[in-house]
Amino acid sequence: MHDSRKRVRENKYIEIEVTVRSKNGKVIKHFKKRSDSFVANYYRIIRVLFACPLSGTVKDMGGNDRTITCPNKIDVMAPEDDDSYGILIGKGTTSPTPDDYTIESQVFNDTLRHKVVSVSAVTISGSETSFTVSRDFVNVSGADQTIYEIAEVAKVTTTEGDVEVLIFRHVESGGITVPNGATLTVQIKHKIVT
């Protein structure tokens, strides 16, 4: 029984890849790791997508209950300088929980400039199917910044219009230092193994 639970857990997860490049483009930090930090909102949205015309409730970034409707979307493709959704970053250090609905301590566009979010095509390699969500952040603050939180926030449709909803939150132990003028690239790979 233990082995089957472990196998199910390993079939679906997120992989985070982080790269920090200096002003001159030199890689000064790079790592890739697994993260299991989907929050409950993600599965509430998926349920509504699977069960049209049912509705469901999620918490928006302000902690307000919102009724999501069908048909719906999970839009993370934020444009440049938009720090309200897409991949977002922060300085909070509290471990993720299923009930998280916001970033603990968000870093905004005036500190690390948020570039456009891109979403790759779906790729299949052996038994692995995946797509990657990416965003660059340029440190324009005039000082080094240490980032701990990486989040995905989606725009979803509710009975009151589109709202931003946290779907994933990861906290990096020890943080990621981004020197002034450097670029932080965050890639979040959504992955399933058949």
C-alpha positions as CSV (number, residue, x, y, z in Angstrom):
1,M,0.0,0.0,0.0
2,H,2.8,2.4,0.8
3,D,4.4,1.9,-2.6
4,S,1.1,2.6,-4.5
5,R,0.6,5.8,-2.6
6,K,4.1,6.9,-3.3
7,R,3.7,6.1,-7.0
8,V,0.4,8.1,-7.2
9,R,2.2,11.1,-5.5
10,E,5.0,10.9,-8.0
11,N,2.7,10.9,-11.1
12,K,1.7,14.6,-10.9
13,Y,3.9,17.4,-9.6
14,I,5.5,20.7,-10.4
15,E,9.2,21.2,-11.1
16,I,10.7,24.6,-10.5
17,E,13.8,25.8,-12.3
18,V,15.4,29.1,-11.2
19,T,18.3,30.9,-12.9
20,V,19.9,34.2,-11.8
21,R,22.0,36.0,-14.4
22,S,24.2,39.1,-13.7
23,K,23.9,42.3,-15.7
24,N,26.4,40.8,-18.2
25,G,24.4,37.6,-18.6
26,K,26.7,35.3,-16.5
27,V,24.8,32.6,-14.6
28,I,25.4,33.2,-10.9
29,K,22.8,30.7,-9.6
30,H,20.9,27.8,-11.1
31,F,18.8,25.0,-9.7
32,K,15.9,22.7,-10.5
33,K,13.8,21.0,-7.9
34,R,10.5,19.3,-7.4
35,S,7.7,21.0,-5.5
36,D,4.3,19.6,-4.3
37,S,2.8,23.0,-3.5
38,F,-0.5,23.2,-5.4
39,V,-3.0,24.8,-3.1
40,A,-6.7,23.7,-2.8
41,N,-7.9,26.6,-5.1
42,Y,-6.3,24.8,-8.0
43,Y,-8.3,21.7,-7.6
44,R,-11.5,23.6,-6.9
45,I,-11.1,25.3,-10.3
46,I,-10.2,22.0,-12.0
47,R,-13.4,20.5,-10.6
48,V,-15.6,23.2,-12.1
49,L,-13.8,22.8,-15.5
50,F,-14.5,19.0,-15.3
51,A,-18.1,19.3,-14.0
52,C,-19.8,22.0,-16.1
53,P,-22.4,23.4,-15.4
54,L,-21.6,23.1,-11.6
55,S,-20.1,26.0,-9.8
56,G,-17.6,26.2,-6.9
57,T,-16.1,28.5,-4.4
58,V,-12.5,29.8,-4.2
59,K,-10.7,32.4,-2.2
60,D,-9.3,35.4,-4.2
61,M,-6.0,37.1,-3.3
62,G,-7.9,39.2,-0.7
63,G,-9.3,36.2,1.1
64,N,-12.8,36.8,-0.2
65,D,-15.0,33.8,-1.1
66,R,-15.8,33.9,-4.9
67,T,-18.2,31.7,-6.8
68,I,-16.5,30.4,-10.0
69,T,-18.6,29.7,-13.0
70,C,-18.6,27.5,-16.0
71,P,-17.2,27.8,-18.6
72,N,-14.0,29.1,-17.0
73,K,-10.4,29.6,-17.6
74,I,-7.0,29.4,-15.7
75,D,-5.2,32.4,-17.3
76,V,-1.6,33.0,-16.1
77,M,-0.3,34.8,-19.2
78,A,0.2,38.2,-17.5
79,P,1.7,41.0,-19.7
80,E,4.9,42.9,-18.9
81,D,4.8,45.1,-15.7
82,D,1.6,43.4,-14.4
83,D,2.2,42.1,-10.9
84,S,-1.3,41.0,-10.2
85,Y,-1.2,37.5,-11.7
86,G,1.0,35.0,-13.6
87,I,4.2,33.9,-11.9
88,L,4.7,36.2,-8.8
89,I,7.5,36.3,-6.2
90,G,7.8,37.3,-2.6
91,K,9.8,37.4,0.6
92,G,7.5,35.4,2.9
93,T,9.0,32.3,4.6
94,T,6.0,30.5,6.0
95,S,5.6,27.0,4.6
96,P,2.8,26.5,2.1
97,T,-0.5,25.0,3.2
98,P,-3.5,23.8,1.1
99,D,-5.5,26.8,2.5
100,D,-3.1,29.5,1.2
101,Y,-4.9,32.1,-1.0
102,T,-2.2,34.8,-1.3
103,I,1.5,35.5,-1.3
104,E,2.7,36.2,2.2
105,S,5.0,39.2,1.3
106,Q,4.8,40.0,-2.4
107,V,7.7,41.8,-4.3
108,F,6.1,44.2,-6.7
109,N,7.1,45.5,-10.2
110,D,8.9,48.6,-8.9
111,T,11.5,46.4,-7.1
112,L,11.8,43.5,-9.6
113,R,10.4,44.4,-13.0
114,H,8.0,41.7,-14.1
115,K,8.4,40.7,-17.7
116,V,5.7,38.9,-19.8
117,V,4.6,35.4,-18.8
118,S,5.0,32.7,-21.4
119,V,3.4,29.2,-21.5
120,S,5.1,26.6,-23.7
121,A,3.4,24.0,-25.8
122,V,2.7,20.6,-24.3
123,T,5.6,18.2,-24.8
124,I,5.7,14.4,-24.5
125,S,9.0,12.7,-23.6
126,G,8.6,8.9,-22.9
127,S,5.9,8.6,-20.3
128,E,6.2,12.3,-19.2
129,T,3.8,15.0,-20.4
130,S,4.5,18.6,-19.5
131,F,4.2,22.3,-20.2
132,T,6.2,25.1,-18.7
133,V,5.2,28.6,-17.5
134,S,8.1,31.1,-17.4
135,R,8.7,34.7,-16.3
136,D,11.8,36.9,-16.0
137,F,12.2,39.5,-13.2
138,V,14.8,42.3,-13.5
139,N,16.1,43.8,-10.2
140,V,15.7,47.6,-10.6
141,S,15.7,48.3,-6.9
142,G,19.3,49.6,-6.5
143,A,20.1,46.8,-4.0
144,D,20.3,43.0,-3.7
145,Q,17.0,41.3,-3.1
146,T,16.4,37.9,-1.6
147,I,13.3,36.0,-2.9
148,Y,11.7,33.1,-0.9
149,E,8.3,32.8,-2.4
150,I,7.4,31.6,-6.0
151,A,3.7,31.6,-6.8
152,E,1.3,31.1,-9.7
153,V,-1.8,33.2,-9.7
154,A,-4.5,32.7,-12.3
155,K,-7.3,34.9,-13.5
156,V,-10.5,33.0,-13.2
157,T,-14.1,33.9,-14.0
158,T,-16.5,34.4,-11.1
159,T,-20.1,35.6,-10.8
160,E,-18.6,39.1,-10.1
161,G,-16.2,39.1,-13.1
162,D,-12.5,37.9,-13.4
163,V,-10.5,37.7,-10.2
164,E,-6.9,36.6,-9.3
165,V,-6.7,33.3,-7.5
166,L,-3.5,31.7,-6.1
167,I,-3.1,28.1,-7.4
168,F,0.5,27.3,-6.5
169,R,2.9,28.6,-3.8
170,H,6.5,27.4,-3.1
171,V,8.9,28.7,-0.4
172,E,12.6,28.3,-1.1
173,S,14.6,27.6,2.1
174,G,17.5,29.9,2.3
175,G,16.1,32.2,-0.4
176,I,17.4,33.3,-3.9
177,T,19.6,36.3,-3.9
178,V,19.1,38.5,-6.9
179,P,21.9,41.2,-7.2
180,N,20.9,44.7,-8.4
181,G,20.6,44.7,-12.1
182,A,20.4,40.9,-12.3
183,T,17.6,38.9,-13.9
184,L,15.8,36.1,-12.1
185,T,14.2,33.6,-14.4
186,V,11.5,31.3,-12.9
187,Q,10.2,28.3,-14.8
188,I,7.3,26.3,-13.4
189,K,6.9,22.9,-15.2
190,H,3.6,21.3,-14.8
191,K,4.2,17.6,-15.2
192,I,2.4,14.3,-15.2
193,V,3.9,10.8,-15.7
194,T,1.7,8.1,-17.2
